Amino acid sequence: MLGKKFIVHHRAGSLLTLYCLICFVCLAFSSRSFVLRPRDLGLSVFSFFQEGLSSAGSFFTETVDSIRVLGEMKKDYEAALEKLQRYEQVEMDLLVLREENRRLSEALAFSGGMTFSNIPAKIIGKDPQNYHSTITLNKGSLAGVEKDMSVVGIQSGHQGLVGKITRVGLSASILQPIFDPNSFVAARLLSSRYEGLVNGLGADTILMRYVKRYARPEIHYGDVVVTSGMGTSIFPSGIEIGSVKSISARSYDTSLELEIEPVIDFSRIEYVYILKPEAAEKDKELDGAGESGAPGETGE
């Protein structure tokens, strides 16, 4: 019983031993010169185990080498990926610089082509808490900027009024846009020549008030509104402000109220041009001379 249990539990070893005995018996009977020597038998058994150990060692060595190679490949991949990300960032920075250079070149070209002597400036700050009514420029008194200078901008090839300078530092200044509630601009309708006062309501909304009520038949949607340069206005005449978006009048009012669509999109503007006082004064003088020689205009 014990022998049977041993064979059952060690079936593989028993079968191997049985096969070996059968092989030796067959060799003994098939060759007369076959002589079973213990030394040769031991050598055969030892070589069998040696070959197995050698195979196992080779497998282990190859596995370790493969793991090492995979580790090196992973490091190389991570280094290549990091380098690629750096190249992508450099390429992105290059594209940004090219676009910035294009806008600067465009701004300088517009600056040189303007009829007014001006100081190009870049918007470097806006106050989102106050409907962007506080806009900071990167030019100050060192560049010749002074308080109450007019500021214009150019978008899509159109020049438009942006506002005026209210505070000046050495290297920066504060711009008050035309949609600020404290901003007032003397203006006129370009086609009909009727005058009014443009006032801001905040959030990019501006109105033209005090337009004569009887001018209603001559005013149309889309009519262009420009600065008039009249009175004590600091703005030179002829600068486009926007176009008529809506027309309203209360029954008891003697004037019209026009909502104006600004020609400048203040959410996209990046560069502006600060007009020098001598340019504004010269333009006002020319405008005054032209008006004195052309009396009888409607609304004058």
C-alpha positions as CSV (number, residue, x, y, z in Angstrom):
1,M,0.0,0.0,0.0
2,L,2.8,2.4,0.9
3,G,4.6,1.6,-2.4
4,K,1.5,2.3,-4.3
5,K,0.8,5.6,-2.6
6,F,4.4,6.6,-3.2
7,I,4.2,5.8,-6.9
8,V,0.9,7.7,-7.1
9,H,2.3,10.8,-5.4
10,H,5.5,10.6,-7.4
11,R,4.2,9.5,-10.7
12,A,6.4,11.7,-12.8
13,G,9.6,10.6,-11.0
14,S,8.5,6.9,-11.2
15,L,7.8,7.1,-14.9
16,L,11.2,8.8,-15.5
17,T,13.0,6.1,-13.5
18,L,11.1,3.4,-15.4
19,Y,12.0,4.9,-18.8
20,C,15.6,5.1,-17.8
21,L,15.8,1.5,-16.8
22,I,14.1,0.4,-20.0
23,C,16.6,2.4,-22.0
24,F,19.6,0.9,-20.2
25,V,18.2,-2.6,-20.7
26,C,17.7,-2.0,-24.4
27,L,21.2,-0.7,-24.8
28,A,22.6,-3.6,-22.9
29,F,20.9,-6.1,-25.1
30,S,21.4,-4.2,-28.4
31,S,25.2,-3.8,-28.1
32,R,27.7,-6.3,-27.0
33,S,30.3,-3.7,-26.3
34,F,28.0,-1.9,-24.0
35,V,29.3,-1.9,-20.5
36,L,27.5,-0.1,-17.7
37,R,29.9,1.9,-15.7
38,P,28.9,3.9,-12.6
39,R,31.3,6.8,-13.6
40,D,29.7,7.1,-17.1
41,L,26.3,6.9,-15.5
42,G,27.1,9.6,-13.1
43,L,28.5,11.8,-15.9
44,S,25.4,11.4,-17.9
45,V,23.1,12.3,-15.0
46,F,25.3,15.2,-14.1
47,S,25.4,16.5,-17.7
48,F,21.7,16.3,-17.8
49,F,21.2,18.5,-14.7
50,Q,24.1,20.8,-15.8
51,E,22.4,21.4,-19.1
52,G,19.1,22.2,-17.3
53,L,20.9,24.6,-14.9
54,S,22.7,26.2,-17.9
55,S,19.4,26.7,-19.7
56,A,17.8,28.1,-16.6
57,G,20.7,30.5,-16.0
58,S,20.6,31.7,-19.6
59,F,16.9,32.3,-19.4
60,F,17.4,34.3,-16.1
61,T,20.2,36.3,-17.6
62,E,18.3,37.1,-20.8
63,T,15.3,38.1,-18.7
64,V,17.4,40.5,-16.5
65,D,19.0,41.9,-19.7
66,S,15.6,42.4,-21.2
67,I,14.3,44.2,-18.1
68,R,17.4,46.4,-18.2
69,V,16.9,47.2,-21.8
70,L,13.3,48.0,-21.3
71,G,14.2,50.4,-18.5
72,E,16.7,52.1,-20.7
73,M,14.2,52.4,-23.5
74,K,11.6,53.8,-21.1
75,K,14.1,56.5,-20.0
76,D,15.0,57.3,-23.6
77,Y,11.3,57.5,-24.4
78,E,10.6,59.9,-21.5
79,A,13.6,62.0,-22.5
80,A,12.4,62.1,-26.1
81,L,8.9,63.0,-25.0
82,E,10.2,65.8,-22.8
83,K,12.3,67.1,-25.6
84,L,9.3,67.0,-27.9
85,Q,7.2,69.0,-25.5
86,R,10.0,71.6,-25.2
87,Y,10.1,71.8,-29.0
88,E,6.3,72.2,-29.2
89,Q,6.5,75.0,-26.6
90,V,9.3,76.7,-28.5
91,E,7.2,76.4,-31.7
92,M,4.2,77.8,-29.9
93,D,6.3,80.7,-28.5
94,L,7.6,81.3,-32.0
95,L,4.1,81.5,-33.5
96,V,3.1,83.9,-30.7
97,L,6.1,86.1,-31.4
98,R,5.4,86.0,-35.1
99,E,1.8,87.0,-34.5
100,E,2.9,89.7,-32.1
101,N,5.4,91.0,-34.6
102,R,2.8,91.1,-37.3
103,R,0.4,93.1,-35.1
104,L,3.2,95.5,-34.1
105,S,4.2,95.9,-37.8
106,E,0.6,96.6,-38.6
107,A,0.3,99.1,-35.8
108,L,3.4,100.9,-36.8
109,A,2.3,101.0,-40.4
110,F,-1.1,102.5,-39.4
111,S,0.7,104.9,-37.1
112,G,2.9,106.2,-39.9
113,G,-0.1,106.5,-42.2
114,M,-2.3,108.5,-39.8
115,T,-3.0,112.1,-40.5
116,F,-2.4,113.0,-36.8
117,S,0.9,113.1,-35.0
118,N,0.6,110.3,-32.5
119,I,2.2,108.1,-29.8
120,P,1.6,104.3,-30.3
121,A,0.8,102.5,-27.1
122,K,-0.2,99.0,-26.0
123,I,-3.0,98.2,-23.6
124,I,-1.4,96.4,-20.6
125,G,-4.3,96.3,-18.2
126,K,-8.1,96.4,-17.8
127,D,-10.3,96.5,-14.7
128,P,-13.0,93.8,-15.1
129,Q,-14.7,95.0,-11.9
130,N,-15.6,98.3,-13.6
131,Y,-16.7,97.3,-17.1
132,H,-13.2,97.9,-18.3
133,S,-13.7,101.6,-17.7
134,T,-10.1,101.7,-16.4
135,I,-7.6,100.8,-19.1
136,T,-3.9,101.0,-18.6
137,L,-1.4,101.9,-21.4
138,N,2.3,101.2,-21.5
139,K,3.3,104.8,-22.3
140,G,3.6,107.7,-19.9
141,S,5.1,111.2,-19.5
142,L,8.6,109.9,-20.5
143,A,7.1,109.2,-24.0
144,G,5.4,112.6,-24.2
145,V,1.9,111.5,-22.9
146,E,-0.1,114.2,-21.2
147,K,-3.5,114.4,-19.5
148,D,-6.6,114.9,-21.7
149,M,-4.9,113.7,-24.9
150,S,-7.3,112.0,-27.3
151,V,-6.8,108.3,-28.0
152,V,-7.9,106.4,-31.2
153,G,-7.6,102.9,-32.4
154,I,-7.7,101.0,-35.7
155,Q,-9.5,97.8,-36.4
156,S,-10.3,96.1,-39.7
157,G,-8.8,99.1,-41.5
158,H,-11.2,101.6,-39.7
159,Q,-10.0,104.3,-37.4
160,G,-12.2,105.0,-34.4
161,L,-12.3,107.0,-31.2
162,V,-11.3,105.1,-28.0
163,G,-11.3,107.8,-25.3
164,K,-8.9,110.2,-23.5
165,I,-6.0,110.1,-21.1
166,T,-7.1,110.9,-17.5
167,R,-4.0,110.1,-15.5
168,V,-0.3,110.0,-16.5
169,G,2.7,108.3,-14.8
170,L,6.3,108.1,-15.9
171,S,5.9,104.9,-17.9
172,A,2.2,104.3,-17.9
173,S,-1.1,106.1,-18.2
174,I,-4.8,105.6,-17.6
175,L,-7.3,105.7,-20.5
176,Q,-10.9,106.6,-20.0
177,P,-12.9,104.9,-22.8
178,I,-15.9,106.5,-24.5
179,F,-18.4,104.1,-22.9
180,D,-17.4,105.2,-19.4
181,P,-20.4,107.1,-17.8
182,N,-18.2,110.0,-17.1
183,S,-17.1,110.4,-20.7
184,F,-18.8,113.1,-22.9
185,V,-17.9,113.7,-26.5
186,A,-19.2,116.4,-28.8
187,A,-20.3,114.6,-32.0
188,R,-22.3,114.9,-35.2
189,L,-23.9,112.7,-37.7
190,L,-21.7,112.6,-40.8
191,S,-24.4,112.6,-43.4
192,S,-27.0,115.0,-42.0
193,R,-24.5,117.0,-39.9
194,Y,-26.8,117.2,-36.9
195,E,-24.9,117.5,-33.6
196,G,-25.3,115.9,-30.2
197,L,-23.4,114.7,-27.2
198,V,-22.1,111.2,-26.9
199,N,-22.2,109.7,-23.4
200,G,-21.2,106.3,-22.2
201,L,-23.4,103.9,-20.2
202,G,-20.8,101.3,-19.4
203,A,-20.5,97.8,-20.8
204,D,-19.5,99.0,-24.3
205,T,-22.8,101.0,-24.6
206,I,-22.9,104.6,-25.8
207,L,-25.7,107.0,-26.6
208,M,-25.9,110.2,-28.6
209,R,-28.3,112.7,-26.8
210,Y,-29.7,116.2,-27.5
211,V,-30.2,115.6,-31.3
212,K,-32.9,117.9,-32.6
213,R,-36.3,116.1,-32.7
214,Y,-37.1,117.5,-36.1
215,A,-34.0,115.8,-37.5
216,R,-35.7,112.4,-37.2
217,P,-36.6,112.0,-41.0
218,E,-33.0,112.6,-42.0
219,I,-31.5,110.1,-39.6
220,H,-31.2,106.4,-40.6
221,Y,-29.9,103.2,-39.0
222,G,-26.2,102.8,-39.8
223,D,-25.5,106.5,-40.1
224,V,-21.9,107.3,-39.1
225,V,-21.3,109.4,-36.0
226,V,-18.0,111.3,-35.8
227,T,-16.4,113.8,-33.4
228,S,-17.4,117.4,-34.1
229,G,-14.5,119.2,-32.4
230,M,-16.9,121.9,-31.4
231,G,-16.6,124.2,-28.3
232,T,-14.2,123.1,-25.6
233,S,-13.9,119.5,-26.9
234,I,-10.4,118.0,-26.6
235,F,-11.1,115.6,-29.4
236,P,-10.2,116.7,-33.0
237,S,-13.1,116.6,-35.5
238,G,-13.8,113.9,-38.0
239,I,-12.8,110.9,-35.9
240,E,-15.3,108.1,-36.3
241,I,-17.2,107.0,-33.1
242,G,-19.6,104.5,-34.4
243,S,-22.9,104.1,-36.3
244,V,-26.6,104.5,-35.3
245,K,-28.0,101.3,-33.9
246,S,-31.4,102.5,-32.6
247,I,-33.4,105.7,-32.5
248,S,-35.8,106.6,-29.7
249,A,-37.6,109.7,-28.4
250,R,-40.1,110.2,-25.6
251,S,-43.3,112.1,-26.3
252,Y,-42.4,115.0,-23.9
253,D,-38.8,115.3,-25.1
254,T,-37.6,117.8,-27.6
255,S,-34.6,115.8,-28.6
256,L,-33.8,112.3,-29.9
257,E,-31.7,109.7,-28.2
258,L,-29.6,107.5,-30.5
259,E,-27.8,104.3,-29.4
260,I,-24.5,104.1,-31.1
261,E,-22.6,100.9,-32.1
262,P,-18.9,101.7,-31.5
263,V,-16.6,101.3,-34.5
264,I,-14.0,99.8,-32.1
265,D,-14.6,96.5,-30.4
266,F,-13.1,97.2,-27.0
267,S,-12.9,93.5,-26.1
268,R,-10.4,92.9,-28.9
269,I,-8.4,96.1,-29.0
270,E,-4.7,95.7,-28.1
271,Y,-2.9,98.8,-29.5
272,V,-4.0,102.5,-29.5
273,Y,-2.6,105.8,-30.7
274,I,-2.4,108.8,-28.4
275,L,-2.9,112.0,-30.4
276,K,-0.5,114.9,-29.7
277,P,-2.0,118.2,-28.7
278,E,-0.5,120.2,-31.5
279,A,-2.2,117.8,-34.0
280,A,-5.5,118.2,-32.3
281,E,-5.2,122.0,-32.2
282,K,-4.2,122.2,-35.8
283,D,-7.1,120.0,-36.9
284,K,-9.6,122.1,-34.9
285,E,-8.2,125.3,-36.6
286,L,-8.6,123.8,-40.0
287,D,-12.1,122.5,-39.2
288,G,-13.1,125.9,-37.9
289,A,-11.8,127.6,-41.1
290,G,-13.7,125.1,-43.2
291,E,-17.0,125.7,-41.3
292,S,-16.7,129.5,-41.5
293,G,-16.5,129.2,-45.2
294,A,-19.5,126.9,-45.5
295,P,-22.4,128.6,-43.7
296,G,-26.0,127.4,-43.7
297,E,-25.4,123.7,-43.0
298,T,-28.4,121.8,-41.6
299,G,-28.4,121.8,-37.8
300,E,-25.7,124.5,-37.4
